[in-house]
Amino acid sequence: MYKIGTLNKISPVGLGRLTDNYTVVEDVNDANGIILRSYDMHEMELSENLLAVGRAGAGVNNIPLDKCAEAGIVVFNSPGANANAVKELCLAGMIMAARNIPAGLAWAKTLVGSEGVGKQIEKGKGQFAGTEIMGKTLGVIGRLVANACVGLGMNVIGYDAFLTDAAKADLDPLITVVDNLSDMYPQCDYISIHVPANDATKGMINAAAFAQMKDGVKFMNFSRDKLMNDDDLLAALESGKVGTYVTDFADDTVLNADRPDIIVLPHLGASSAEAEDNCAVMAVNEVMDYLENGNIVNSVNMPAVSLGTKSGPRVSVIAKADAAAAVLAKLADLGAANVASATRGDYAYVLAEVEADEAAVAVDGVIRVRILK
């Protein structure tokens, strides 16, 4: 019987995927797997019982990935499960920016209770006249909203570096794909960024990037605030280089700027009933597959390895990367019939179909061994 703990309210649709081999426990110290959303795990003591963490969402900055890896705990996320929710919110943000909707709503609210509200609104609405998005050019760093915006009559340019072969195959043929951002920036009336936050992308939207963009460009950030150089953004807004900044993420610098040309949404990207269900289902499925079969799919701190559904005993080994060869040699000596392995950074994962015990593969550099009967 596996024990599952939760650190946030998790969709019952997701938890409903758990079979009779699982029980949900209140004390996460007893849990073999944890499912969470935004709970900050960085100060948590990691129990020796804990084997896997499933993040019901894409971002994992609330999880101590290195600390988990060192303890042999596999961390999963749910890429793409909330993609439609984020896409729809991004489209809403784009239209809000185009039509000055937030400013118009705020102004209309100030008139409530005054004399002749209807006439005042008719007289003053012209100050919020905006533009339509049809026929405008959108640059997409990533691919999330690209196809949808073609359907809305926009000219769409995609940036190749963040597009997988599968993603490019799914793109509408009307979308132009470029190899360099410098080829995209000058053409765009709107730019939307959808890429992971990591060392390579931190601060990628900066003064040098803004200098290449059209004056008055409307910029949508539905990824992470760390992608934006805040000081350079504020300077670009002040100069008019950026006409409107719409974001679902913001730190104190942007929030405290209190500018009408900044539209900040309170991290609503994945906050739909459907997205919460989808993310929870994916996270639960990933954790179950690892606990039962030893398969690792969509991990953010361990390599991907899978042997499909288990039909006999298996050995699951997490080790330092330089210990992988020794582990494989041990498994060969044991007569392993089917072996899959991979490395990722400092860590290796080996999964084999073989009858064995923990001591048989406990070589130097091995972090955790599990025997799956």
DAPEUR-V821789 format. One record per residue. RES is the residue in one small letter. PHI is phi as a letter, one per 20 degrees, with the letter a starting at -180 (* if undefined). PSI is psi in whole degrees, -180 to 180 (* if undefined). Layout:
# DAPEUR-V821789
res:RES phi:PHI psi:PSI
res:RES phi:PHI psi:PSI
This chain:
# DAPEUR-V821789
res:m phi:* psi:122
res:y phi:e psi:147
res:k phi:d psi:132
res:i phi:d psi:130
res:g phi:d psi:155
res:t phi:c psi:145
res:l phi:d psi:-5
res:n phi:b psi:172
res:k phi:f psi:118
res:i phi:d psi:140
res:s phi:g psi:128
res:p phi:f psi:-23
res:v phi:f psi:-41
res:g phi:f psi:-50
res:l phi:f psi:-24
res:g phi:f psi:-12
res:r phi:f psi:-19
res:l phi:f psi:135
res:t phi:e psi:-175
res:d phi:f psi:-10
res:n phi:e psi:2
res:y phi:c psi:151
res:t phi:c psi:141
res:v phi:e psi:125
res:v phi:d psi:152
res:e phi:e psi:-37
res:d phi:e psi:110
res:v phi:f psi:-15
res:n phi:f psi:-21
res:d phi:e psi:-10
res:a phi:f psi:141
res:n phi:e psi:-26
res:g phi:c psi:144
res:i phi:d psi:135
res:i phi:d psi:130
res:l phi:b psi:170
res:r phi:d psi:-90
res:s phi:d psi:1
res:y phi:g psi:136
res:d phi:e psi:113
res:m phi:e psi:-2
res:h phi:f psi:-30
res:e phi:e psi:3
res:m phi:f psi:145
res:e phi:e psi:130
res:l phi:e psi:118
res:s phi:f psi:148
res:e phi:f psi:-19
res:n phi:f psi:-21
res:l phi:f psi:125
res:l phi:d psi:-30
res:a phi:b psi:148
res:v phi:c psi:129
res:g phi:d psi:116
res:r phi:e psi:116
res:a phi:e psi:71
res:g phi:r psi:-178
res:a phi:e psi:-45
res:g phi:f psi:140
res:v phi:c psi:23
res:n phi:f psi:-11
res:n phi:e psi:4
res:i phi:c psi:132
res:p phi:f psi:86
res:l phi:f psi:-45
res:d phi:f psi:-43
res:k phi:f psi:-40
res:c phi:f psi:-44
res:a phi:f psi:-43
res:e phi:f psi:-28
res:a phi:e psi:3
res:g phi:m psi:31
res:i phi:d psi:122
res:v phi:e psi:130
res:v phi:d psi:127
res:f phi:d psi:153
res:n phi:c psi:-173
res:s phi:c psi:66
res:p phi:f psi:132
res:g phi:n psi:-14
res:a phi:f psi:-27
res:n phi:d psi:17
res:a phi:g psi:-42
res:n phi:f psi:-39
res:a phi:f psi:-44
res:v phi:f psi:-42
res:k phi:g psi:-48
res:e phi:f psi:-39
res:l phi:f psi:-38
res:c phi:f psi:-42
res:l phi:f psi:-41
res:a phi:f psi:-42
res:g phi:f psi:-40
res:m phi:f psi:-44
res:i phi:f psi:-36
res:m phi:g psi:-43
res:a phi:f psi:-41
res:a phi:f psi:-38
res:r phi:d psi:9
res:n phi:l psi:37
res:i phi:f psi:-47
res:p phi:g psi:-43
res:a phi:f psi:-39
res:g phi:f psi:-41
res:l phi:f psi:-44
res:a phi:f psi:-42
res:w phi:f psi:-45
res:a phi:f psi:-35
res:k phi:f psi:-30
res:t phi:f psi:-17
res:l phi:e psi:-12
res:v phi:g psi:130
res:g phi:n psi:-10
res:s phi:e psi:170
res:e phi:f psi:135
res:g phi:m psi:47
res:v phi:g psi:-44
res:g phi:g psi:-45
res:k phi:f psi:-38
res:q phi:f psi:-40
res:i phi:f psi:-45
res:e phi:f psi:-38
res:k phi:f psi:-35
res:g phi:e psi:-5
res:k phi:f psi:-23
res:g phi:f psi:-25
res:q phi:f psi:-12
res:f phi:d psi:13
res:a phi:g psi:133
res:g phi:d psi:-151
res:t phi:c psi:164
res:e phi:e psi:155
res:i phi:e psi:-19
res:m phi:g psi:132
res:g phi:n psi:-10
res:k phi:e psi:163
res:t phi:d psi:129
res:l phi:d psi:131
res:g phi:d psi:129
res:v phi:d psi:120
res:i phi:e psi:99
res:g phi:o psi:-158
res:r phi:b psi:1
res:l phi:g psi:-49
res:v phi:d psi:2
res:a phi:g psi:-56
res:n phi:f psi:-39
res:a phi:f psi:-37
res:c phi:f psi:-26
res:v phi:f psi:-42
res:g phi:f psi:-22
res:l phi:e psi:7
res:g phi:n psi:16
res:m phi:e psi:155
res:n phi:e psi:126
res:v phi:d psi:133
res:i phi:c psi:128
res:g phi:d psi:151
res:y phi:d psi:123
res:d phi:f psi:-35
res:a phi:g psi:-28
res:f phi:d psi:18
res:l phi:d psi:121
res:t phi:f psi:167
res:d phi:g psi:-40
res:a phi:f psi:-40
res:a phi:f psi:-42
res:k phi:f psi:-35
res:a phi:f psi:-27
res:d phi:e psi:-9
res:l phi:f psi:144
res:d phi:g psi:136
res:p phi:f psi:-15
res:l phi:f psi:-10
res:i phi:e psi:130
res:t phi:e psi:133
res:v phi:d psi:129
res:v phi:d psi:156
res:d phi:e psi:-18
res:n phi:c psi:137
res:l phi:f psi:-29
res:s phi:f psi:-22
res:d phi:e psi:-20
res:m phi:e psi:-48
res:y phi:g psi:-48
res:p phi:f psi:-16
res:q phi:e psi:-11
res:c phi:e psi:134
res:d phi:e psi:-29
res:y phi:c psi:145
res:i phi:c psi:134
res:s phi:c psi:129
res:i phi:d psi:131
res:h phi:b psi:75
res:v phi:c psi:159
res:p phi:f psi:153
res:a phi:e psi:116
res:n phi:b psi:-175
res:d phi:f psi:-33
res:a phi:f psi:-29
res:t phi:d psi:-9
res:k phi:g psi:125
res:g phi:m psi:21
res:m phi:f psi:-24
res:i phi:e psi:101
res:n phi:c psi:-170
res:a phi:g psi:-39
res:a phi:f psi:-38
res:a phi:f psi:-47
res:f phi:g psi:-36
res:a phi:f psi:-25
res:q phi:e psi:-8
res:m phi:e psi:162
res:k phi:f psi:149
res:d phi:f psi:134
res:g phi:n psi:12
res:v phi:g psi:144
res:k phi:d psi:125
res:f phi:d psi:128
res:m phi:d psi:126
res:n phi:c psi:102
res:f phi:d psi:29
res:s phi:d psi:-89
res:r phi:b psi:150
res:d phi:f psi:-25
res:k phi:f psi:-16
res:l phi:f psi:-18
res:m phi:d psi:132
res:n phi:e psi:106
res:d phi:f psi:-42
res:d phi:f psi:-42
res:d phi:f psi:-35
res:l phi:f psi:-49
res:l phi:f psi:-38
res:a phi:f psi:-39
res:a phi:f psi:-36
res:l phi:f psi:-42
res:e phi:f psi:-38
res:s phi:e psi:-14
res:g phi:n psi:-1
res:k phi:g psi:-44
res:v phi:d psi:124
res:g phi:e psi:-42
res:t phi:b psi:140
res:y phi:d psi:122
res:v phi:d psi:127
res:t phi:b psi:149
res:d phi:e psi:1
res:f phi:c psi:137
res:a phi:b psi:142
res:d phi:e psi:-175
res:d phi:f psi:-34
res:t phi:g psi:-46
res:v phi:f psi:-43
res:l phi:f psi:-42
res:n phi:f psi:-11
res:a phi:f psi:-31
res:d phi:l psi:55
res:r phi:d psi:144
res:p phi:f psi:-18
res:d phi:e psi:11
res:i phi:d psi:123
res:i phi:d psi:112
res:v phi:d psi:124
res:l phi:d psi:146
res:p phi:e psi:59
res:h phi:l psi:57
res:l phi:e psi:-1
res:g phi:g psi:-48
res:a phi:d psi:9
res:s phi:e psi:67
res:s phi:c psi:154
res:a phi:g psi:-40
res:e phi:f psi:-44
res:a phi:f psi:-41
res:e phi:f psi:-39
res:d phi:f psi:-48
res:n phi:f psi:-44
res:c phi:f psi:-43
res:a phi:f psi:-42
res:v phi:f psi:-46
res:m phi:f psi:-45
res:a phi:f psi:-44
res:v phi:f psi:-44
res:n phi:f psi:-41
res:e phi:f psi:-45
res:v phi:f psi:-43
res:m phi:f psi:-43
res:d phi:f psi:-37
res:y phi:f psi:-47
res:l phi:f psi:-41
res:e phi:e psi:-42
res:n phi:d psi:-13
res:g phi:n psi:3
res:n phi:f psi:141
res:i phi:d psi:114
res:v phi:c psi:131
res:n phi:m psi:37
res:s phi:e psi:149
res:v phi:d psi:-4
res:n phi:c psi:1
res:m phi:c psi:156
res:p phi:f psi:156
res:a phi:e psi:126
res:v phi:b psi:134
res:s phi:b psi:141
res:l phi:c psi:15
res:g phi:m psi:-164
res:t phi:f psi:135
res:k phi:f psi:133
res:s phi:d psi:-5
res:g phi:b psi:-175
res:p phi:f psi:146
res:r phi:c psi:156
res:v phi:d psi:128
res:s phi:d psi:124
res:v phi:c psi:122
res:i phi:d psi:129
res:a phi:b psi:167
res:k phi:f psi:149
res:a phi:g psi:-37
res:d phi:f psi:-3
res:a phi:e psi:-3
res:a phi:f psi:-42
res:a phi:f psi:-41
res:a phi:f psi:-39
res:v phi:f psi:-45
res:l phi:f psi:-38
res:a phi:f psi:-42
res:k phi:f psi:-44
res:l phi:f psi:-35
res:a phi:f psi:-41
res:d phi:f psi:-31
res:l phi:e psi:-5
res:g phi:m psi:34
res:a phi:g psi:129
res:a phi:e psi:-30
res:n phi:b psi:121
res:v phi:c psi:135
res:a phi:c psi:139
res:s phi:b psi:158
res:a phi:a psi:159
res:t phi:c psi:154
res:r phi:b psi:111
res:g phi:m psi:-124
res:d phi:e psi:-1
res:y phi:c psi:149
res:a phi:c psi:152
res:y phi:c psi:132
res:v phi:c psi:132
res:l phi:c psi:128
res:a phi:b psi:146
res:e phi:e psi:104
res:v phi:a psi:149
res:e phi:e psi:121
res:a phi:b psi:178
res:d phi:c psi:170
res:e phi:g psi:-41
res:a phi:f psi:-27
res:a phi:f psi:-24
res:v phi:c psi:18
res:a phi:e psi:64
res:v phi:e psi:169
res:d phi:g psi:135
res:g phi:n psi:-8
res:v phi:f psi:131
res:i phi:e psi:-44
res:r phi:b psi:135
res:v phi:c psi:133
res:r phi:c psi:138
res:i phi:d psi:117
res:l phi:d psi:108
res:k phi:e psi:*
